[in-house]
Amino acid sequence: MAHGENAPLNITPGAIRFNTDSMKLEYFRIGMEGGSTSSYAGIGTMAAGEWVQITTDTPDVQTGGTRGVFGGGESPSIVDTIDFINVESTGNAIDFGNLTSSRRNLGGCADRTRGLFVGGYTPSHVDTVDFVTIASTGNATDFGNMTTSRSRVAALSNSTRGIRVGGNPADSTIDFATIQSTGNFVDFGNLLTARFGLFASASPTRGVMGGGGPSAINTIEFITISTLGNSSDFGDMTVARREPAGCSNATRAVMGTGYAPGSSSEVDYLTITTLGNAVSFGDLTYNRVEVYGTAASPTRGVFAAGLSPSATNTIDYIQFATLGDGVDFGDLSQARAATGGFSNGHGGLG
């Protein structure tokens, strides 16, 4: 059965299939996260469960732990720098390589082996998509192009698809590509509201995105990653924010900072499998805006760089399972803002 098809009603939990899109084995899990077959708004009873990738590797095998990668930004000139960290440790970032071109205000998404840097500004809006192999170091390679040239984009992913949402000029476009291929992105659907500078996070089945500009808004929307179509309403953040940052494990997304209406250190959280409003989580170590660079492991979320009011190299982290303030992690190799980020252990990978 093709990856995007709905599961038939008579499918048996525990059934196994070979997904010809991702070229990976999957099993069928009923009642996502232990819920009932009717509790998943936007999915319906035909798919009251999910196909989950069977994996025998982990970031610990590939990179000695979850690796977070941060690329591009403004320092104050636009840069092509790529750094990396081990998300589960603390310390300063290490040089990884360089983007194919210097750009800022770009998005990032990844599967367990490959990461994409999406869109940006250099010094015009571009449709460029680069990729790197996360377990190695070295320069990025051209992947293809988005359907439109945009900066201030957000991106999310599961183990198969990378998805770009929104962008500047204010855009409602959602497009996607298969991460393990190369080529141009194709149309997925549209946001309910055209916006740029929004946060985006994911579980293996659902993407959530919210906030953004040009006027700060508080709305959160969601999509089902394996399908095509327009987003649906999820709820609201605690305050309207332009250019918030977000990261997640498979259950909880944490998002915040940005213009709210001035620079902010506050972060909220939501449970990805439900619908409803976000709740206050805590504060990062200081107020900042343009924190595009985030990464995550199953237990920890990392927020890197930003303007406060000038470019900074600070990296903070939070623990997903608890509520509380951010803790200093270390520093990027250079002070910058509007950098893109991803990891090989984020929530979209389970």
C-alpha angles and dihedrals in degrees: 000000000000118000096247098049123110116248114253118248094247098053114131119233107247094034114146128216138174109239106219092197097057096023089228137117118253136185128209117245118190125216102017114242089359095298129139123270091253100048102086111090113205094023106068135202094290088070103029090147137032144241108241124196116247106226133180098183132074138189087258090064095041103041109003091261136347109323121211117202126196124190140183127350140140123289086177090291116055111266139197095209121140120194132177139203138184100248094208094055132052130238143086124317120257128221113266103173138269140297119245087254137006112264143149137207093042132149130232137206136160151178121218095285109021133047129198128210107204132202125322144154126284095172092305130038111280137194093212121141119189129183137204134188102244098210093056134051126234143092124319122256129217113265102177137270140296119242089254137022108254142152129198088046127158125218137193136174149183125207092291113024134052112203129196119203129192127330147178124319084052105274138176094199122130116188134167148192136193104259096216092055130061126230142081126323117251133211118282102169139274141291118243088240128034106237146146133210096038131149122247131191137159151203117207090274108024136050121204126194135170153150120044142130176202080180113019111260133183103208123123123203134186142205135192103242099212094054135059124240147084124310124259132217115273105172139270140296117239090258136009111269135185115208100003120172126227143186135169151186118222093284112025132045120200119198138166149099116097132100108330084170094299123021113303141200095192122116130192132196140211138183106248098211094056135059124237145082125317120252130217113271104176140269136294119232094274144354115282145155134207094040096158094149112091134149135177146196125195089273108026140048123203129204116194135194127334141150118296088174094302126029114293135194096209122132120198129186137202132194110238095211095057137049119236148089129315120264127216112262103177137270141296117241090259137013111262146142135215095035123156123235145185142156140209093238106049127134096267088067094058 
